[in-house]
Structures are given as C-alpha cells and as structure tokens.
Amino acid sequence: MKKMVLVGLSVLSLAACHQNPQPPQLRAKAVANADNVCVLVQPEGDEKVAIVKIAEVGDPQNALEKYDINDTAASSDTCMPTYGYKFEKGHSYNFTVYLDSDEKREKAIIPSSRIFSVGFAVRDNNGNTEIFSDN
C-alpha cells in the first residue's frame, strides 16, 4: 500500500511539472550595418520588443535599460532599437532583448516571452566599424 501511494505521488508531482515558466534564452546576432551596430533576432508571431538592455563589459555605469516598450514590432530583418546608445570602437558589450507575445498571454501559453542576447566587441577596420561576436 505504501509503495502504491509513493508511486502515485511521484507520478502526480512529475505530471504537474510539464511547463517551464522561464522564458527560453536564445542567441541574437550582432553585425555592422552602415557603420552602426545592428542586433538581429528571430521573432515568432506577434512578438514585440518588451525590454532592451545594453551594457558595456567592465563598465556597469555605461548601460541602458528600457522597460515596458511593447510598441515596437520585432522583425527578423530589422535591427533592434538602441535608443541612441553610443557604441565605441575598442569596447565590448552585452545586448539583451526580451520579446513578448500578447497572443500567447491571452491563450495562457507559458512562457509568453523569449529572451535574445549577444556579446560582441566593436572594432575599427580602416575606418569602418567591425563587429566580433560570440554568435
């Protein structure tokens, strides 16, 4: 009897853990576009940019964080917004974008968000901006 109760409780506890509420963390892509930094992501459906975080590696004071944006549609062929952040040649950065889906939230699909991030260095190549990234 005790064995059956233990097996039953084990099955129930495993069955209750079928959804992971944590948003998946995916790789963004950093490239140089017209001598500017361009970060690209692969959105799905109605995903919009919800949060943008940019930080210089080794200098936490040189950071930008924008929350509750939700008015910028994400597109795989459009650079993510940088909100005027100044990238300097010779410095390294971490760029994180949170995409949020109203459609997934309305349908109670968990998670309704996805996180894209990339680390990269901005370099000068004979006057042109060059990006070296971990992607």
C-alpha positions in Angstrom: 0.0 0.0 0.0 2.8 2.4 0.9 4.5 1.6 -2.4 1.4 2.5 -4.3 1.0 5.8 -2.5 4.6 6.7 -3.1 4.4 5.8 -6.8 1.1 7.7 -7.2 2.6 10.8 -5.6 5.7 10.6 -7.7 3.6 10.4 -10.9 1.4 13.3 -9.8 4.4 15.5 -9.0 6.0 14.8 -12.3 2.8 15.4 -14.2 2.4 18.8 -12.6 5.8 20.0 -13.9 5.1 19.8 -17.6 5.5 23.5 -18.3 8.6 25.6 -17.7 7.6 29.2 -16.8 11.1 30.5 -17.6 11.4 32.2 -21.0 13.9 30.5 -23.3 17.2 32.3 -23.7 18.3 32.4 -27.4 21.1 33.9 -29.4 20.8 37.2 -31.1 23.2 38.2 -33.9 25.3 41.3 -33.9 26.5 42.8 -37.2 27.8 46.1 -38.6 25.2 47.9 -40.7 26.1 51.2 -42.4 28.9 51.7 -39.8 26.4 51.1 -36.9 25.8 48.2 -34.6 22.8 46.1 -35.6 21.4 43.4 -33.4 19.0 40.9 -35.1 16.6 38.4 -33.6 14.2 35.7 -34.9 10.7 36.7 -33.6 7.7 34.5 -33.8 4.1 35.5 -34.5 3.0 38.8 -32.8 6.1 39.2 -30.6 7.0 42.8 -29.8 10.1 44.3 -28.1 9.3 44.5 -24.4 12.7 45.2 -22.8 16.1 46.3 -24.2 19.3 46.1 -22.1 22.7 47.2 -23.3 25.8 47.2 -21.1 29.5 47.8 -21.7 31.6 44.9 -20.4 33.6 46.1 -17.4 31.7 49.4 -17.0 28.3 49.0 -15.4 27.7 52.7 -15.4 27.7 52.7 -19.2 24.4 50.9 -19.6 20.9 51.4 -20.9 17.7 49.6 -19.8 14.3 50.3 -21.4 11.3 48.5 -19.9 7.6 48.2 -20.9 8.2 49.2 -24.5 5.7 46.9 -26.2 5.1 49.2 -29.1 7.9 48.1 -31.4 7.1 45.0 -33.5 10.0 42.7 -33.8 11.2 41.7 -37.3 14.0 39.3 -38.3 15.3 41.8 -41.0 15.2 44.9 -38.8 17.8 46.0 -36.3 16.6 46.1 -32.7 16.3 49.6 -31.3 19.3 51.0 -29.4 17.6 54.2 -28.2 20.7 56.3 -29.0 23.1 54.2 -27.1 26.7 55.2 -28.1 28.8 52.1 -29.0 32.5 52.9 -29.1 35.2 51.2 -31.1 37.5 49.2 -28.9 34.8 48.3 -26.4 32.8 45.2 -25.7 29.1 45.0 -25.0 26.2 42.7 -23.9 22.9 43.3 -25.6 19.7 41.6 -24.4 16.2 41.9 -25.9 13.0 40.5 -24.3 10.2 39.7 -26.8 6.7 39.4 -25.6 3.6 37.9 -27.2 0.1 39.2 -26.4 -1.4 36.3 -28.3 0.5 33.7 -26.2 -0.5 35.6 -23.0 -4.2 35.7 -24.0 -4.1 31.9 -24.7 -2.3 31.3 -21.4 0.7 29.8 -23.2 3.6 29.8 -20.8 6.1 31.3 -21.3 4.7 34.2 -23.4 8.2 35.8 -23.7 11.6 34.9 -25.2 15.0 36.4 -24.4 17.6 37.0 -27.0 21.2 38.0 -26.1 24.6 38.5 -27.7 28.0 39.6 -26.5 30.2 41.5 -29.0 33.2 43.8 -29.5 33.2 46.9 -31.7 36.4 47.3 -33.6 37.8 49.8 -36.2 38.9 48.3 -39.5 40.5 51.0 -41.6 37.8 53.5 -40.6 34.9 51.0 -40.9 33.0 49.5 -37.9 33.6 45.8 -37.5 31.7 43.5 -35.0 33.3 40.5 -33.4 30.6 38.5 -31.6 30.1 35.2 -29.8 27.3 34.2 -32.3 
